[in-house]
């Protein structure tokens, strides 16, 4: 009798353990991939439309791939641009805006009215950056990308990542200031 109870309990625990294991793996498969930043160690290069970079030193690219809502992203973008400008950069940041989803000219005009005075703004409906650079994670939203004079990526990651801001400092000779 004791053996029979022991076998039932052991069978139940085994069934519970296997079911939990497979459900955990199923949830892992559905979860989004965690974003990791690209650094100079990854040996990536940035392919971009001709005329986007206007400096021989390299480029700071603010790549915005979001739904067309300039007001929603204004605080994040302007905070980043202000930090870069106040740090004494020798290179002006360029913002490439790719409106995710359908957009009309009024939405694009809103981006120009909010950002054109603050940063060099390029709007791209086709999105050549994402299609020509397979190392970029699609649908991420706000990338901060730093390249050197040979278009090698020194950093690509979230725009507010301290690594992005530190890389701007290292690449363009400004003092490393902590992000606030």
N, C-alpha and C positions, 0 to 999 in steps of 0.2 A: 504494500500500500504506500509506504514512504517513497519507494522508487517511482511509482506511478505519479505521485504528486510532484516529485523532483523533476521528472521528465516533462510534465505539463508546464511547470514554471520555467524550466530551461528553454522549452520550445517557444513559450510566450516571449521571453526576454530576447531570444534570437530573432523572432519575427519582428519585435519592436525595434531592435537594433538595425536590422536590414532595412526596414521601412524608413526609419529616420535617416539612415545613410543615403538612400536613394532620393528622398525628398530634399535633403540638404544639397545634393549634387544637382538636382533639377533647378532649385532656386539659384544656385551659383551660375548655372548656364544662362539663366534669364537676366541676371544682374548686369548692369552696364560695366564696361571695362573701365577700370580706374585709370584716369589720365596721369601720365608721367611726362615730365618736361623733357624736351630734347635739348641736349647741350652740345658743345663743341666736340666732346668725346664720341658722339654718335655719328660723326662724319656725314651729316646731311647737308645738302645745298638747297637754296631756295630758288625756285624758278618762278618768275613773275613777268607780267606784261612789260614790254619795252617802254621806257620813259617813266617808270614808276619811281626808280631811285634817281635822285638828283645830286648825290654826293659821291665822291671818289673814295671816301673813308669807309663807307658801309651804310647800313640802313637800320632805322628803328621803324618797324611796321606795326601799327595797331590794326589788326585784322578783325573786323566786326562782321559776324555772320549770324544775324538775329532777325527776328520778325521786325517789320518796319515800324518801329516805335522810337523815334528819336528822343522823346521826353523820358522814356523808361531807362534809357542807357546814358543819358546826358551826364548824370552825376559821376558815374564810374569813369567814363571817358575823359571828362574834363579834369577830374582829380588826377588821373594818370598823366595827362598832358601838362598840367600845372606843375606836378612834381618834376617831370623831365625838364621843363623850361626853367624852373627855379634852381635846378642843379647845375646850370651853366654848360649845357651840352654844346658841342660843336656841330652836331647834326640835328636837324629838325625832324621830328617824327612825321610819318606819313600815315594817314588812316585810309585803309581800303575797306569800304563798306559794301557788303554783299547782302542785299535784302533777301532773307529766307522767305520763301513763299511768294505769292503774287503781290506785287506792289504797283502803285500807280505813280504818276509824276508828282502828285502833291506830297506823297510820303518821302520821295527822294528830295524834293525841294525843302521839306522840313529838316532833313539832315543837313543840307547845305546852309540853311538859315541858322541852325544851332551850332555847327562845327566849322564852317569854312573860314571864319575869322580866327579861329583858335589853332587850326592844324590844316596842313595840306590834305584835302579830302578828294578821294577818287571813288566813284561809285561804279561797280561792276556787276551787271546783271548776269553775265555768263559764268562768273566765278572761276577764272583760270588758275588762281592760287590753289584752291582745293583740288582741282582735277590734275594739275601738274606736279603736285607734291603729295605723293601717296602716304608719306609719314605723318601728315596732319590728320587728326581725328575729326571727322565730320560732325557737324552739329554742336560743336563745343561752345560757340558763341563769341567769346572775347579772347583773342590770342594777342600776346605780346611777342614779337619776333625781332631778334637782333642778328644782323649779319655783318661779316667783315667785308673788306674791299673786294674779295674774290667770291662773294655771295655764299660763303660757308656759314651755316647756321651756328651761332654761338649760344643762342637760347631761343626756345619756342615753348611757350606755356601760357598759363593764365595771366591775363594782363596785370592783375594785382599781386602776382607771386613775387615775393621779395627777391627771388633768384633773377627775375626779369629786370627789376630795377637795379640790382647789383651788377648785372651784366652790362646794362647801359653805362653804368659808372666805369666799369673796367675797360670796356671797349673804346669809349670815347674820352677817356682821360679826365673824368670829373671825379671829385672825391665821393667815396661811398657813403651815402647818407641813408639812415634808417628810414624805412617807410612808416608813415604815421597813419 
